[in-house]
Amino acid sequence: MKKPSPKPPAAPKNSAGGAKRFRQRFIEADEVRVRCLEGGRGNPVIVIEQSADAKPSALATLLAQDFRVVALALPKSKDPSAGGGSGSMREMAHALDRVAAAAGFSHYVIAADSANAPAALWQAIEVPERVEALVLVAPKFLDAEEWGAANGTEPDRELARRMEEIKAPTLVLLGTNEEAAPREIARAYAQRIPTAYVVLVYDAGAAIESERPEALLGAVRDFIERREKFVVNTGSTAINP
């Protein structure tokens, strides 16, 4: 008797048609026009993205499984000569805040990957009354020379110095396979942000959202739901198996 062929494994929730569940619109605020992608249900999370393409990032698609995600494309600086310096990033932070307000959010949680972490950090510094919590996925240590070399910009030492002003609960997720000494980066963020909760994720590098999506989503879900009651003690690190 011929055995029935096994069923193919179910596709993960964040694959295939994940982008189709997002709807696109453009939001204008004070002459700033930003692409906005919305999808998912639950607590709202604003995801800062680099690209203005009509496709959500892997991080936005993953978080939309459990949250109402509003993915905002990072606006371009009005001063092209500013590069990625502090002035440029502060300008972007205020622009994103105006766009978030125009989208109907007076208070919000921000999530950002490595490339967009500086904008998220500046937003938490510049508009602390609006940022309820901050989620950083694989951020770099911002006053390290190698960070600037890798990203083609000068290190933002002013941002590194002012990180201690951040009051919002901040979740920092770092992969243990990161090339740039994840435990040193974890220690730096824990020391500089008084409200930091640092989680080291096993078997992941910089792309935690793709390499360990379940671990990332579980940590973010627990953090956003619990905030100050999050299972990791402030200023410490945890290993997520």
ABEGO torsion letter per residue (X at the ends): XBBBBBBBBBBBAABEAAAAABBBBBBBBGGBBBBBBBBEBEBBBBBBBABABABBBAAAAAAAAABBBBBBBBBBBABAAAEABAAAAAAAAAAAAAAAAAAGBABBBBBBBAAAAAAAAAAAAABAAABABBBBBGBBBAABAAAAAAAGBBBBAAAAAAAAABABBBBBBBBAABABGAAAAAAAAAAABAABBBBBBBGBBABAAAABAAAAAAAAAAAAAAEAABABBBGBBBBBX
